[in-house]
Amino acid sequence: DRYGRWRSTEEAASRAGGPSMTIALIGRECDQHQQYPATLAALGDAADALGLDLDVRFIAAQGIDRDNAETLLADAHGILLPGSADMAHVAGQIEAARFGWLASIPVVGLSLGMQSMATAIARLALKSDEIGMKEAQPDARVASFEPIHVGEDGVDRKSTRLNSSHITI
């Protein structure tokens, strides 16, 4: 089906027609189908369980900024920030999470998406755009998340991923 699950078209047709919900998934559709198919399958399963007619709108993270976030996301019922290994997604995910928070639209972050969401909340709470994830923004004045560096001896050189000496949420 459109969520990448194997099922009969008869079963899919019997579930259609319920209340409608739009989820803005911050990522390219091809990436989600190829690299993170479980996210789409979980959305499809949840929609089926609730009898929802789900519209997943894919929005490339690199195309989101503070000036266009409202235009791109205002009609979404929820925003999903998926995981990724691509730090180029972070800035757009942060802006999507920021907009969702300010517009009272529920936001869910998975892996990198959760880090982006936490960074957006820290920026809002502390009223500072100088907070950033060191992997994506090495020159950030205040780190929301820092990479874990394990030495050759196996000892963790940073005690936590969330650098608690900088921010407490």
C-alpha positions in Angstrom: 0.0 0.0 0.0 1.0 3.6 0.1 2.8 3.1 3.4 5.0 0.3 2.1 3.0 -2.5 3.7 1.9 -5.7 2.0 -1.9 -6.2 2.2 -4.8 -6.7 -0.1 -6.5 -3.8 -1.8 -9.8 -5.1 -0.5 -8.7 -4.7 3.1 -7.3 -1.2 2.3 -10.5 -0.1 0.6 -12.6 -1.3 3.6 -10.7 1.0 6.0 -10.9 4.2 3.8 -13.4 6.9 4.4 -12.9 7.8 8.0 -12.1 11.2 9.4 -9.2 12.9 7.7 -5.8 13.8 9.2 -2.8 15.5 7.6 0.7 14.7 9.0 3.6 16.8 7.7 6.5 14.4 7.6 9.7 16.4 7.4 11.7 14.4 4.8 11.7 13.4 1.2 9.2 10.7 0.3 11.9 8.5 -1.5 14.1 8.7 1.6 11.3 7.5 3.8 10.4 4.6 1.6 14.0 3.5 1.0 15.7 4.3 4.3 13.0 4.5 7.0 10.1 2.4 5.9 9.1 1.5 9.5 8.0 5.1 10.1 5.5 5.0 7.3 4.3 1.6 8.2 3.7 2.7 11.8 1.7 5.7 10.6 -0.4 3.5 8.3 -1.0 1.0 11.1 -2.1 3.8 13.5 -4.4 5.4 11.0 -6.0 2.0 10.3 -6.4 1.3 14.0 -8.1 4.7 14.5 -10.2 4.5 11.3 -8.5 7.6 9.9 -8.0 8.6 6.3 -4.4 9.7 6.6 -2.7 12.2 4.3 1.0 12.2 4.8 2.6 15.3 3.2 6.3 15.0 2.7 8.3 18.2 3.1 12.0 18.3 2.5 13.8 19.5 5.6 16.2 21.5 3.5 13.3 23.6 2.2 12.0 24.8 5.5 13.1 28.0 7.1 11.5 30.5 9.5 10.0 32.6 6.7 8.1 29.7 5.0 7.4 27.3 7.9 3.9 28.6 8.4 3.0 28.4 4.7 4.3 24.8 4.6 2.9 23.5 7.9 -0.1 25.5 9.0 -2.8 23.1 7.8 -1.0 20.0 9.3 -2.7 18.2 12.3 0.7 16.9 13.4 4.4 17.2 12.4 6.7 14.2 12.3 10.5 14.7 12.5 12.0 11.3 11.4 15.5 10.0 12.1 18.3 10.6 9.7 22.1 10.5 9.6 22.2 13.6 7.4 22.9 16.7 9.5 21.7 18.9 6.6 18.1 18.0 7.8 18.6 19.6 11.3 18.0 23.3 10.5 14.7 22.5 8.7 13.6 20.1 11.4 14.4 22.7 14.1 12.2 25.3 12.3 9.4 22.8 11.8 9.5 21.9 15.5 9.6 25.6 16.5 6.6 26.4 14.3 4.7 23.4 15.6 5.3 24.4 19.2 4.3 28.1 18.6 1.2 27.0 16.6 0.1 24.3 19.1 0.5 21.5 16.5 1.7 18.2 18.0 5.3 17.3 17.0 6.9 13.9 17.3 10.7 13.5 16.9 12.4 10.2 16.2 16.2 9.9 16.8 17.7 12.9 15.0 14.2 14.4 14.9 14.0 14.2 18.7 17.3 16.0 19.0 16.1 18.7 16.6 12.9 19.0 18.5 14.7 19.4 21.9 17.0 22.0 20.4 14.0 24.0 19.1 12.4 23.9 22.6 15.6 24.9 24.2 15.9 27.9 21.8 12.4 29.0 22.6 12.7 28.5 26.3 15.9 30.3 26.6 15.0 32.9 23.9 18.3 32.3 22.0 19.1 31.0 18.5 22.7 30.5 19.7 21.8 27.0 20.9 22.6 24.2 18.4 23.6 20.6 17.9 27.4 20.5 17.6 27.3 17.8 14.9 25.1 20.0 12.7 26.3 23.4 13.9 29.9 23.2 15.1 30.0 26.9 15.8 27.0 26.9 18.1 27.7 29.0 21.1 25.7 26.7 23.4 25.4 23.0 22.7 22.1 21.3 23.0 23.7 17.9 22.0 27.3 17.0 21.5 28.7 14.0 19.7 29.8 11.1 21.9 33.5 10.5 21.5 34.8 7.1 22.7 38.6 6.8 22.9 40.6 3.8 21.7 40.5 2.5 25.3 36.7 2.3 25.1 36.2 5.2 27.6 33.4 7.7 26.8 35.1 11.1 26.6 31.7 12.9 27.1 29.4 11.7 29.9 26.1 12.3 28.0 24.7 13.1 24.6 22.8 16.0 26.1 25.5 18.2 27.6 23.9 18.9 31.0 26.5 21.6 31.8 25.0 23.8 29.1 21.2 23.3 29.2 18.7 21.8 31.6 15.2 21.4 30.2 
